[in-house]
Amino acid sequence: MKFALSTLSTAVMTVTFMGLAASTSASANENNIESPNEVTAVAVTKIIDADTQYSTQSSTPNSPQKNEIQNRRSTTDTDMGQAEQKTGLTTLIDPITHKSIDNSYPLAVSSLLSLEQAQNILLQVSPKLAANQAAIAASEYQTDALKTLDNPLVFAQLSANAYNLDADLDLSTLKNGIVNDVNNSVDNVVPPIPPLPDLPNFGELVGERIPDSYELKRSGSTAGAGLGVVWPIYTAGRTTALTGASNARTQEAVADSLLDKNELYNTLIERYFKAQLAIIAAYLREDAYDTLQQTDHMAQRLFEEGFISRVDRLEAQSALADAKSESVNANNDARLAMMALQRLLRTDYRIKPTTPLFVSSRPLPDVNYFQNVALTNHPGLQKVAAKRAQAEQLHALSDTGHKPTVMLYGYGQVEKDPSWVAGISASWKLWGGLDKTASLASSNAKIRQADLSAIEVSDNLLLLVEKNWHDVNNAQSRYQALQSNVDLAAEVLRLRQLGLQEGVNTTIEVVQAQTQSLKARTEQAQAANSYVQSLAALMQSCGTPLAFNAYLNAADIQLPTLYTE
């Protein structure tokens, strides 16, 4: 990644910081905000899906330089060098939570980042976005799995059995029955004849050969194999409804992912430019401290020469002590703001923003334009549409309650003389299970709920866009109106300083003028930040957060920035 260069207009810098003294230095303040040594490109965890192909990541940053503020702050940082990553997917450790993340690879990130670079990195390192992508993939796979429900199901069956039979059978009843049957049969068969010698008892002869009980013992094994097929040739649209519902859930997951992505973009802009504002405030406080040091030095000389009283001298010392305390606090605030940006981009070093705060003097398009964009692009409406699609598919599924299911089936054994069976079956639900009427009423109610939700979301979006549009215009006019305050405060401070040298003004008047100048410049920087944040909120409410970059690039007013490349 080769980081782009963001340059500032010298004229804009001069207008914005007109009251800065040319001889003061910010070296002490600079050392408070950042460490003495620059941080070179460090690998942070890029979270991706295991199936996602990736390209080689490279980094060739230029030598970073701090931008001049009133041509008096310039420091050259160390060269960062070229870093090239050519690694396969592996398990990495997250630099913030120190947890292991599978299916990832390192990504080289510079400590100096423009907003656009930070946006690109955010997409790659955000665990929330990676989790959303996993949810979308899971829903898509589930839809693909449901698409094959109507396909023939072919299965194989193998069986292997071993048996052992040990039983004692009671044959007495059977034996008696056979004996009686034999005797009766003989009597019926032999015709009447003259008396003959006694014939043998055939029943007893048979009975003697049949035991009263028999002990059965058998053991062995059997094996078999077969192939079967089941093919649902008619399901009354149930499979189509299930697949459609799953696809609608995928659309909802995509809409949720877009909502989270837009929110993360807005959070990035908020933290990025809050860091810029905090850095500007820190240098304004440092500049005020430097100016009051000069005033304190002059008050000491005037006191020694007897031109001012001890009270005036103490007032100058008190004002200097307050300015030093305010400078330290502003430095701490800047460090905290940079750390918040660092946490969002998941690095273990502070991120230094290079894109300046900006304001455009051009008027915004009419509010109707942004409202139409919101009604077309906002993912909230896409989510409602996905909810309605799910309800429609559930309605279609409920409508199949009493329709038949027709299936072809067959099974055959794989043997020398195989047995087989084949046929067609149809089944209807006659009674029981889910109540079809109630189920249809439920799905109709969900469709109505989605339609009414779409109206509510649209109304809220239109109102939100209108509010954000007015906020941008208010911040723009506020910034422009504060320019006269900045010019006036700078001129008053200049005259008070000259008056102190001539003995016509007191130190307290100089301190008051310095405080007023600091206030005017800080308020104007805050107005610029309000413009940026309101513009980001407007773009998010339209569902097009990256359109913010177009307004940034077209802005004709840019505030100074400390870090640049």
MOSUL-V169130 format. One record per backbone hydrogen bond with DSSP energy under -0.5 kcal/mol. NH is the residue of the N-H (numbers start at 1). CO is the residue of the C=O. E is the energy in kcal/mol with one decimal. If there is no record, write none. Layout:
# MOSUL-V169130
nh->{NH & NH}
co->{CO & CO}
e->{E & E}
This chain:
# MOSUL-V169130
nh->{3 & 7 & 13 & 14 & 15 & 16 & 17 & 18 & 20 & 24 & 30 & 31 & 32 & 33 & 34 & 40 & 42 & 44 & 46 & 47 & 47 & 48 & 48 & 52 & 57 & 58 & 59 & 60 & 61 & 64 & 64 & 65 & 66 & 67 & 70 & 72 & 74 & 77 & 77 & 83 & 85 & 86 & 90 & 92 & 92 & 94 & 94 & 98 & 101 & 104 & 105 & 107 & 109 & 111 & 113 & 113 & 118 & 119 & 120 & 121 & 122 & 123 & 124 & 124 & 125 & 126 & 127 & 130 & 131 & 132 & 133 & 134 & 135 & 136 & 137 & 138 & 139 & 140 & 141 & 142 & 143 & 144 & 145 & 146 & 147 & 148 & 149 & 151 & 153 & 154 & 155 & 157 & 159 & 161 & 163 & 165 & 167 & 169 & 169 & 171 & 171 & 172 & 175 & 176 & 177 & 178 & 179 & 180 & 181 & 182 & 183 & 184 & 185 & 186 & 187 & 188 & 189 & 190 & 202 & 205 & 206 & 207 & 208 & 209 & 209 & 210 & 211 & 214 & 216 & 216 & 217 & 218 & 220 & 222 & 224 & 226 & 227 & 228 & 229 & 230 & 231 & 233 & 233 & 234 & 238 & 241 & 242 & 243 & 244 & 245 & 246 & 247 & 248 & 249 & 250 & 251 & 252 & 253 & 254 & 255 & 256 & 257 & 258 & 259 & 260 & 261 & 262 & 263 & 264 & 265 & 266 & 267 & 268 & 269 & 270 & 271 & 272 & 273 & 274 & 275 & 276 & 277 & 278 & 279 & 280 & 281 & 282 & 283 & 284 & 285 & 286 & 287 & 288 & 289 & 290 & 291 & 292 & 293 & 294 & 295 & 296 & 297 & 298 & 299 & 300 & 301 & 302 & 303 & 304 & 305 & 306 & 307 & 308 & 313 & 314 & 315 & 316 & 317 & 318 & 319 & 320 & 321 & 322 & 323 & 324 & 325 & 326 & 327 & 328 & 329 & 330 & 331 & 332 & 333 & 334 & 335 & 336 & 337 & 338 & 339 & 340 & 341 & 342 & 343 & 344 & 345 & 346 & 346 & 347 & 351 & 352 & 353 & 354 & 355 & 356 & 359 & 361 & 369 & 370 & 371 & 372 & 373 & 374 & 375 & 376 & 377 & 378 & 381 & 382 & 383 & 384 & 385 & 386 & 387 & 388 & 389 & 390 & 391 & 392 & 393 & 394 & 395 & 396 & 397 & 398 & 399 & 400 & 401 & 403 & 405 & 406 & 407 & 408 & 409 & 410 & 411 & 412 & 413 & 414 & 415 & 418 & 421 & 423 & 425 & 427 & 430 & 436 & 439 & 440 & 441 & 442 & 443 & 444 & 445 & 446 & 447 & 448 & 449 & 450 & 451 & 452 & 453 & 454 & 455 & 456 & 457 & 458 & 459 & 460 & 461 & 462 & 463 & 464 & 465 & 466 & 467 & 468 & 469 & 470 & 471 & 472 & 473 & 474 & 475 & 476 & 477 & 478 & 479 & 480 & 481 & 482 & 483 & 483 & 484 & 485 & 486 & 487 & 488 & 489 & 490 & 491 & 492 & 493 & 494 & 495 & 496 & 497 & 498 & 499 & 500 & 501 & 502 & 503 & 504 & 505 & 510 & 511 & 512 & 513 & 514 & 515 & 516 & 517 & 518 & 519 & 520 & 521 & 522 & 523 & 524 & 525 & 526 & 527 & 528 & 529 & 530 & 531 & 532 & 533 & 534 & 535 & 536 & 537 & 538 & 539 & 540 & 541 & 542 & 543 & 544 & 547 & 548 & 549 & 550 & 551 & 552 & 553 & 554 & 555 & 555 & 557 & 559 & 563 & 564}
co->{1 & 5 & 9 & 10 & 11 & 12 & 13 & 15 & 17 & 21 & 26 & 27 & 28 & 29 & 30 & 38 & 109 & 107 & 105 & 45 & 124 & 46 & 103 & 49 & 85 & 56 & 83 & 1 & 81 & 62 & 78 & 564 & 75 & 562 & 68 & 69 & 72 & 64 & 75 & 59 & 57 & 84 & 104 & 90 & 101 & 92 & 99 & 94 & 92 & 90 & 46 & 44 & 42 & 39 & 111 & 352 & 114 & 115 & 116 & 117 & 118 & 119 & 120 & 121 & 121 & 122 & 125 & 126 & 127 & 128 & 129 & 130 & 131 & 132 & 133 & 134 & 135 & 136 & 137 & 138 & 139 & 140 & 141 & 142 & 143 & 145 & 146 & 148 & 230 & 152 & 228 & 226 & 224 & 222 & 220 & 218 & 216 & 167 & 214 & 169 & 212 & 212 & 171 & 172 & 173 & 174 & 175 & 176 & 177 & 178 & 179 & 180 & 181 & 182 & 183 & 184 & 185 & 186 & 200 & 201 & 202 & 203 & 204 & 205 & 206 & 207 & 209 & 169 & 167 & 214 & 215 & 165 & 163 & 161 & 159 & 157 & 412 & 155 & 410 & 153 & 408 & 231 & 406 & 406 & 235 & 237 & 238 & 239 & 240 & 241 & 242 & 243 & 244 & 245 & 246 & 247 & 248 & 249 & 250 & 251 & 252 & 253 & 254 & 255 & 256 & 257 & 258 & 259 & 260 & 261 & 262 & 263 & 264 & 265 & 266 & 267 & 268 & 269 & 270 & 271 & 272 & 273 & 274 & 275 & 276 & 277 & 278 & 279 & 280 & 281 & 282 & 283 & 284 & 285 & 286 & 287 & 288 & 289 & 290 & 291 & 292 & 293 & 294 & 295 & 296 & 297 & 298 & 299 & 300 & 301 & 303 & 302 & 302 & 309 & 310 & 311 & 312 & 313 & 314 & 315 & 316 & 317 & 318 & 319 & 320 & 321 & 322 & 323 & 324 & 325 & 326 & 327 & 328 & 329 & 330 & 331 & 332 & 333 & 334 & 335 & 336 & 337 & 338 & 339 & 340 & 341 & 342 & 343 & 342 & 338 & 111 & 351 & 113 & 113 & 354 & 557 & 359 & 366 & 366 & 367 & 368 & 369 & 370 & 371 & 372 & 373 & 374 & 378 & 378 & 379 & 380 & 381 & 382 & 383 & 384 & 385 & 386 & 387 & 388 & 389 & 390 & 391 & 392 & 393 & 394 & 395 & 397 & 398 & 400 & 427 & 234 & 425 & 231 & 423 & 229 & 421 & 227 & 419 & 225 & 413 & 415 & 411 & 409 & 407 & 405 & 428 & 434 & 435 & 436 & 437 & 438 & 439 & 440 & 441 & 442 & 443 & 444 & 445 & 446 & 447 & 448 & 449 & 450 & 451 & 452 & 453 & 454 & 455 & 456 & 457 & 458 & 459 & 460 & 461 & 462 & 463 & 464 & 465 & 466 & 467 & 468 & 469 & 470 & 471 & 472 & 473 & 474 & 475 & 476 & 477 & 478 & 479 & 480 & 481 & 481 & 482 & 483 & 484 & 485 & 486 & 487 & 488 & 489 & 490 & 491 & 492 & 493 & 494 & 495 & 496 & 497 & 498 & 499 & 499 & 499 & 506 & 507 & 508 & 509 & 510 & 511 & 512 & 513 & 514 & 515 & 516 & 517 & 518 & 519 & 520 & 521 & 522 & 523 & 524 & 525 & 526 & 527 & 528 & 529 & 530 & 531 & 532 & 533 & 534 & 535 & 536 & 537 & 538 & 540 & 539 & 544 & 545 & 546 & 547 & 547 & 548 & 549 & 550 & 551 & 552 & 359 & 357 & 353 & 65}
e->{-0.7 & -0.6 & -2.1 & -2.3 & -2.3 & -2.6 & -2.6 & -0.8 & -1.6 & -0.8 & -2.6 & -1.9 & -1.2 & -1.8 & -2.0 & -0.6 & -1.5 & -2.3 & -1.6 & -0.6 & -1.9 & -0.6 & -1.0 & -1.4 & -1.1 & -0.5 & -3.0 & -1.3 & -0.7 & -0.6 & -0.5 & -1.6 & -1.9 & -2.3 & -0.6 & -0.6 & -0.5 & -2.0 & -0.5 & -2.8 & -3.7 & -0.6 & -2.7 & -0.6 & -2.2 & -0.5 & -3.0 & -1.8 & -3.0 & -2.5 & -1.3 & -2.3 & -1.5 & -0.6 & -0.6 & -1.9 & -2.3 & -2.4 & -1.9 & -2.3 & -2.4 & -1.4 & -0.7 & -0.9 & -1.8 & -1.5 & -0.5 & -1.8 & -2.4 & -2.1 & -2.2 & -1.8 & -2.0 & -2.3 & -2.4 & -2.4 & -2.1 & -2.4 & -2.5 & -2.0 & -2.0 & -2.3 & -2.2 & -1.8 & -1.2 & -0.9 & -1.6 & -1.1 & -3.7 & -0.7 & -2.7 & -3.0 & -2.9 & -3.3 & -2.8 & -4.9 & -3.0 & -0.6 & -3.8 & -0.7 & -2.4 & -1.0 & -2.8 & -2.6 & -2.0 & -2.1 & -2.5 & -2.3 & -2.2 & -2.6 & -2.5 & -2.5 & -2.1 & -2.3 & -2.1 & -1.7 & -1.6 & -2.5 & -1.3 & -2.1 & -2.3 & -2.8 & -2.2 & -0.6 & -1.0 & -1.0 & -0.6 & -2.7 & -4.4 & -0.6 & -0.5 & -3.1 & -2.4 & -2.8 & -2.7 & -2.3 & -2.5 & -3.2 & -2.5 & -2.5 & -3.0 & -1.1 & -1.0 & -1.6 & -1.4 & -2.2 & -2.5 & -2.6 & -2.5 & -2.5 & -2.2 & -2.4 & -2.2 & -1.9 & -1.7 & -1.9 & -2.0 & -2.3 & -2.3 & -2.3 & -2.6 & -2.2 & -2.3 & -2.3 & -2.3 & -2.6 & -2.8 & -2.2 & -2.4 & -2.5 & -2.1 & -2.4 & -2.7 & -2.3 & -2.5 & -2.6 & -3.0 & -2.4 & -1.5 & -1.8 & -1.5 & -2.5 & -2.5 & -2.3 & -2.5 & -2.8 & -2.1 & -2.1 & -2.4 & -2.4 & -2.1 & -2.5 & -2.5 & -2.2 & -2.6 & -2.5 & -2.5 & -1.7 & -1.6 & -2.1 & -2.9 & -2.3 & -2.5 & -2.7 & -2.2 & -1.8 & -2.6 & -2.4 & -2.3 & -1.8 & -1.0 & -2.8 & -0.8 & -1.7 & -2.7 & -2.3 & -1.8 & -1.9 & -2.7 & -2.4 & -1.9 & -2.2 & -2.2 & -2.2 & -2.1 & -2.1 & -2.6 & -2.0 & -2.2 & -2.3 & -2.3 & -2.1 & -2.1 & -2.3 & -2.2 & -2.3 & -2.3 & -2.4 & -2.2 & -1.8 & -2.1 & -1.6 & -2.0 & -2.4 & -1.6 & -1.7 & -0.6 & -0.6 & -1.6 & -0.8 & -3.8 & -0.6 & -2.1 & -0.5 & -0.5 & -2.4 & -0.5 & -1.2 & -1.0 & -2.2 & -2.2 & -1.9 & -2.2 & -2.2 & -1.0 & -2.4 & -2.2 & -0.9 & -1.1 & -2.2 & -1.8 & -2.3 & -2.0 & -2.2 & -2.2 & -2.2 & -2.0 & -2.1 & -2.4 & -2.0 & -2.3 & -2.1 & -2.2 & -2.1 & -2.4 & -1.7 & -1.2 & -1.4 & -1.3 & -1.9 & -2.3 & -2.8 & -2.7 & -2.5 & -1.9 & -3.2 & -2.6 & -2.8 & -3.4 & -1.1 & -0.7 & -3.0 & -2.6 & -2.8 & -1.8 & -0.8 & -0.6 & -2.5 & -2.6 & -2.3 & -2.3 & -2.2 & -2.3 & -2.0 & -2.0 & -2.0 & -2.2 & -2.5 & -2.3 & -2.2 & -2.5 & -2.4 & -2.1 & -1.4 & -2.2 & -3.1 & -2.1 & -2.3 & -2.5 & -2.5 & -2.5 & -2.1 & -2.6 & -3.0 & -2.0 & -2.4 & -2.6 & -2.5 & -2.1 & -2.3 & -2.2 & -1.9 & -2.7 & -2.5 & -2.3 & -2.4 & -2.4 & -2.4 & -2.1 & -2.3 & -1.8 & -0.6 & -0.8 & -0.7 & -0.6 & -2.1 & -2.4 & -2.5 & -2.8 & -2.2 & -2.1 & -2.6 & -2.3 & -2.1 & -2.3 & -2.6 & -2.3 & -2.1 & -2.7 & -2.2 & -1.7 & -1.7 & -0.9 & -2.3 & -1.3 & -1.6 & -2.7 & -2.3 & -2.2 & -2.6 & -2.7 & -2.3 & -2.2 & -2.5 & -2.4 & -2.3 & -2.3 & -2.4 & -2.6 & -1.8 & -2.0 & -2.5 & -2.2 & -2.0 & -2.2 & -2.5 & -2.1 & -2.2 & -2.9 & -2.4 & -2.3 & -2.4 & -2.3 & -2.2 & -2.3 & -2.2 & -2.4 & -1.2 & -1.4 & -2.2 & -1.5 & -1.5 & -1.3 & -0.7 & -1.2 & -2.1 & -2.5 & -1.4 & -0.6 & -0.9 & -1.2 & -2.9 & -0.6 & -1.1}
